[in-house]
């Protein structure tokens, strides 16, 4: 199991982002995987983890799955489905994977699971491999 590259300032995975989640992603069985605790800093309604944060983590998992294949891409489109409310204090396992590659486009999927099997949110995305001018900027971010 190898840890996937990260950017120190990233809200999701950055170790130097004081407000961030500091999630560590690993590549296992063709998926980018992390575990997080739904902490009260990101509460939406009382006791419920904010859906925007869940969407952000799912997006990151899909991008990390591409990064694990040594490609740099950006999200072009994301669709998120919330299956169940996520409670503050829930431990979540987030996983993302590449489903298909079409030219520069990656079709991706991700899901958030609690209690081992209970899917609480899922996403699908279209990510575009960076062109040379953007690639330079993205490479500056990776450690």
GIGI-V971736 format. One record per residue. N is the residue number from 1. SS is DSSP state (H for helix, E for strand, - for the rest). PHI is phi in whole degrees, -180 to 180 (999 if undefined). NEAR is the number of other C-alpha atoms within 8 Angstrom. Layout:
n = (N;N)
ss = (SS;SS)
phi = (PHI;PHI)
near = (NEAR;NEAR)
This chain:
n = (1;2;3;4;5;6;7;8;9;10;11;12;13;14;15;16;17;18;19;20;21;22;23;24;25;26;27;28;29;30;31;32;33;34;35;36;37;38;39;40;41;42;43;44;45;46;47;48;49;50;51;52;53;54;55;56;57;58;59;60;61;62;63;64;65;66;67;68;69;70;71;72;73;74;75;76;77;78;79;80;81;82;83;84;85;86;87;88;89;90;91;92;93;94;95;96;97;98;99;100;101;102;103;104;105;106;107;108;109;110;111;112;113;114;115;116;117;118;119;120;121;122;123;124;125;126;127;128;129;130;131;132;133;134;135;136;137;138;139;140;141;142;143)
ss = (-;E;E;-;-;-;-;-;-;-;-;-;-;-;-;-;-;-;-;-;-;-;-;-;-;E;E;E;-;-;E;E;E;E;E;E;E;-;-;H;H;H;E;-;-;-;-;E;E;-;H;H;H;H;H;H;H;H;H;H;H;H;H;H;H;H;H;-;-;-;-;-;E;E;E;E;E;E;E;E;E;E;-;-;-;-;E;-;-;-;E;E;E;E;E;E;E;E;E;E;E;E;-;-;E;E;E;E;E;E;E;E;E;E;-;-;-;E;E;E;E;E;E;E;E;E;E;E;E;-;-;H;H;H;H;H;H;H;H;H;H;-;-)
phi = (999;-109;-76;-85;-53;-144;-115;-57;-93;-62;-61;-84;-111;-74;-72;-100;-90;-61;-89;-80;-86;56;-75;-104;-102;-124;-103;-145;52;78;-130;-88;-133;-146;-126;-137;-104;-72;-94;-69;-62;-117;-72;-98;-68;-53;79;-116;-66;-67;-63;-66;-70;-60;-60;-62;-67;-63;-59;-62;-62;-69;-65;-64;-63;-73;-60;-64;-94;62;-121;-109;-143;-127;-77;-102;-156;-142;-124;-117;-122;-99;-87;-145;-63;-103;-88;-56;100;-67;-94;-117;-108;-109;-137;-138;-150;-88;-92;-160;-121;-128;62;-89;-97;-109;-96;-131;-141;-149;-152;-116;-127;-124;55;85;-136;-86;-75;-103;-158;-145;-149;-130;-148;-121;-121;-114;-63;-66;-75;-51;-67;-79;-56;-59;-66;-66;-64;-65;-86;-80;-118)
near = (5;6;8;12;8;10;10;12;9;11;10;11;15;15;10;6;11;5;5;11;9;10;10;9;12;11;14;9;4;7;11;17;13;12;10;10;9;13;10;9;4;9;12;9;7;5;9;11;17;10;8;6;9;10;10;9;10;16;13;9;17;17;13;12;15;14;12;11;6;6;8;10;11;9;11;8;7;10;7;9;7;9;8;7;8;9;9;12;8;10;10;12;12;15;14;17;14;13;8;7;9;7;4;7;10;14;13;14;13;15;13;13;13;12;7;6;6;7;11;13;13;14;14;11;14;12;14;11;11;10;6;6;7;8;10;8;8;9;7;6;9;9;6)
